[in-house]
Amino acid sequence: MKCPECGRELQPDFNYCPECGVEVDRSVQFKQIVDDSFTRLEEVVQGDALLRLESLSSRLESIEAELELFLTSAPQKS
Protein backbone atom coordinates (compact mmCIF):
# COMPACT_ATOMS: atom_id res chain seq x y z
CA MET A 1 0.00 0.00 0.00
CA LYS A 2 1.17 3.54 -0.70
CA CYS A 3 0.72 6.63 1.43
CA PRO A 4 -2.13 8.71 -0.01
CA GLU A 5 -0.23 11.89 0.87
CA CYS A 6 3.39 11.36 -0.21
CA GLY A 7 3.22 8.09 -2.16
CA ARG A 8 5.77 6.20 -0.05
CA GLU A 9 5.34 2.42 0.03
CA LEU A 10 3.91 1.43 3.43
CA GLN A 11 4.07 -1.81 5.34
CA PRO A 12 0.62 -3.40 5.83
CA ASP A 13 0.71 -2.88 9.60
CA PHE A 14 1.60 0.84 9.50
CA ASN A 15 -1.04 3.16 10.94
CA TYR A 16 0.97 6.28 10.07
CA CYS A 17 3.30 7.08 7.20
CA PRO A 18 6.91 7.20 8.48
CA GLU A 19 7.76 9.75 5.76
CA CYS A 20 5.06 12.41 6.17
CA GLY A 21 3.19 11.29 9.29
CA VAL A 22 -0.27 11.15 7.74
CA GLU A 23 -2.65 8.64 9.33
CA VAL A 24 -3.36 5.68 7.09
CA ASP A 25 -7.07 5.14 6.48
CA ARG A 26 -7.56 1.36 6.37
CA SER A 27 -10.83 1.70 4.45
CA VAL A 28 -8.75 2.99 1.55
CA GLN A 29 -6.50 -0.07 1.75
CA PHE A 30 -8.92 -2.36 -0.11
CA LYS A 31 -9.31 0.14 -2.95
CA GLN A 32 -5.53 0.56 -3.11
CA ILE A 33 -5.02 -3.22 -3.27
CA VAL A 34 -7.50 -3.51 -6.13
CA ASP A 35 -5.99 -0.52 -7.94
CA ASP A 36 -2.46 -1.89 -7.52
CA SER A 37 -3.57 -5.29 -8.82
CA PHE A 38 -5.14 -3.80 -11.93
CA THR A 39 -2.11 -1.57 -12.49
CA ARG A 40 0.18 -4.61 -12.35
CA LEU A 41 -2.14 -6.56 -14.66
CA GLU A 42 -2.12 -3.70 -17.17
CA GLU A 43 1.69 -3.60 -17.05
CA VAL A 44 1.89 -7.33 -17.76
CA VAL A 45 -0.60 -7.13 -20.62
CA GLN A 46 1.17 -4.12 -22.15
CA GLY A 47 4.54 -5.85 -21.78
CA ASP A 48 3.20 -8.96 -23.49
CA ALA A 49 1.71 -6.90 -26.30
CA LEU A 50 5.03 -5.08 -26.76
CA LEU A 51 6.89 -8.40 -26.99
CA ARG A 52 4.42 -9.66 -29.59
CA LEU A 53 4.78 -6.45 -31.61
CA GLU A 54 8.57 -6.71 -31.51
CA SER A 55 8.35 -10.33 -32.66
CA LEU A 56 5.99 -9.43 -35.50
CA SER A 57 8.24 -6.56 -36.53
CA SER A 58 11.23 -8.88 -36.65
CA ARG A 59 9.32 -11.45 -38.69
CA LEU A 60 8.13 -8.74 -41.09
CA GLU A 61 11.70 -7.52 -41.61
CA SER A 62 12.77 -11.10 -42.34
CA ILE A 63 9.97 -11.57 -44.88
CA GLU A 64 10.82 -8.25 -46.53
CA ALA A 65 14.48 -9.30 -46.82
CA GLU A 66 13.50 -12.65 -48.34
CA LEU A 67 11.16 -10.93 -50.80
CA GLU A 68 13.86 -8.45 -51.80
CA LEU A 69 16.33 -11.30 -52.34
CA PHE A 70 13.75 -13.21 -54.39
CA LEU A 71 12.91 -10.20 -56.55
CA THR A 72 16.55 -9.31 -57.22
CA SER A 73 17.61 -12.88 -58.02
CA ALA A 74 14.59 -13.82 -60.16
CA PRO A 75 15.26 -13.85 -63.91
CA GLN A 76 13.95 -10.73 -65.61
CA LYS A 77 11.36 -11.26 -68.36
CA SER A 78 12.00 -9.45 -71.61
C-alpha contacts under 8 A as a table, 3 or more apart, distances in Angstrom:
res1	aa1	res2	aa2	distance
1	M	9	E	5.86
1	M	10	L	5.39
1	M	11	Q	6.95
1	M	12	P	6.78
1	M	29	Q	6.73
1	M	32	Q	6.37
1	M	33	I	6.80
2	K	7	G	5.20
2	K	8	R	5.36
2	K	9	E	4.38
2	K	10	L	5.39
2	K	32	Q	7.72
3	C	6	C	5.68
3	C	7	G	4.62
3	C	8	R	5.28
3	C	9	E	6.40
3	C	10	L	6.42
3	C	17	C	6.34
3	C	22	V	7.82
3	C	24	V	7.04
4	P	7	G	5.80
4	P	24	V	7.82
5	E	20	C	7.50
5	E	22	V	6.91
6	C	19	E	7.57
6	C	20	C	6.68
8	R	17	C	7.71
8	R	19	E	7.09
10	L	14	F	6.53
10	L	17	C	6.82
11	Q	14	F	5.52
14	F	17	C	6.86
14	F	24	V	7.35
15	N	23	E	5.93
15	N	24	V	5.16
15	N	25	D	7.76
16	Y	21	G	5.54
16	Y	22	V	5.54
16	Y	23	E	4.38
16	Y	24	V	5.29
17	C	20	C	5.71
17	C	21	G	4.70
17	C	22	V	5.44
17	C	23	E	6.51
17	C	24	V	6.81
18	P	21	G	5.58
25	D	28	V	5.63
25	D	29	Q	7.06
26	R	29	Q	4.95
26	R	30	F	7.60
27	S	30	F	6.40
27	S	31	K	7.71
28	V	31	K	5.36
28	V	32	Q	6.17
29	Q	32	Q	5.00
29	Q	33	I	6.11
30	F	33	I	5.10
30	F	34	V	6.29
31	K	34	V	5.17
31	K	35	D	6.04
32	Q	35	D	4.97
32	Q	36	D	5.91
33	I	36	D	5.13
33	I	37	S	6.10
34	V	37	S	5.09
34	V	38	F	6.27
35	D	38	F	5.23
35	D	39	T	6.07
36	D	39	T	4.99
36	D	40	R	6.13
37	S	40	R	5.19
37	S	41	L	6.14
38	F	41	L	4.91
38	F	42	E	6.05
39	T	42	E	5.14
39	T	43	E	6.27
40	R	43	E	5.04
40	R	44	V	6.29
41	L	44	V	5.14
41	L	45	V	6.18
42	E	45	V	5.09
42	E	46	Q	5.98
43	E	46	Q	5.15
43	E	47	G	5.97
44	V	47	G	5.04
44	V	48	D	6.10
45	V	48	D	5.10
45	V	49	A	6.13
46	Q	49	A	5.02
46	Q	50	L	6.09
47	G	50	L	5.06
47	G	51	L	6.26
48	D	51	L	5.12
48	D	52	R	6.27
49	A	52	R	5.09
49	A	53	L	6.15
50	L	53	L	5.04
50	L	54	E	6.14
51	L	54	E	5.11
51	L	55	S	6.17
52	R	55	S	5.03
52	R	56	L	6.12
53	L	56	L	5.05
53	L	57	S	6.02
54	E	57	S	5.03
54	E	58	S	6.18
55	S	58	S	5.14
55	S	59	R	6.21
56	L	59	R	5.04
56	L	60	L	6.03
57	S	60	L	5.05
57	S	61	E	6.22
58	S	61	E	5.16
58	S	62	S	6.30
59	R	62	S	5.03
59	R	63	I	6.22
60	L	63	I	5.07
60	L	64	E	6.09
61	E	64	E	5.05
61	E	65	A	6.16
62	S	65	A	5.12
62	S	66	E	6.24
63	I	66	E	5.06
63	I	67	L	6.08
64	E	67	L	5.06
64	E	68	E	6.09
65	A	68	E	5.09
65	A	69	L	6.16
66	E	69	L	5.08
66	E	70	F	6.08
67	L	70	F	4.98
67	L	71	L	6.05
68	E	71	L	5.15
68	E	72	T	6.11
69	L	72	T	5.27
69	L	73	S	6.03
70	F	73	S	5.30
70	F	74	A	5.86
71	L	74	A	5.38
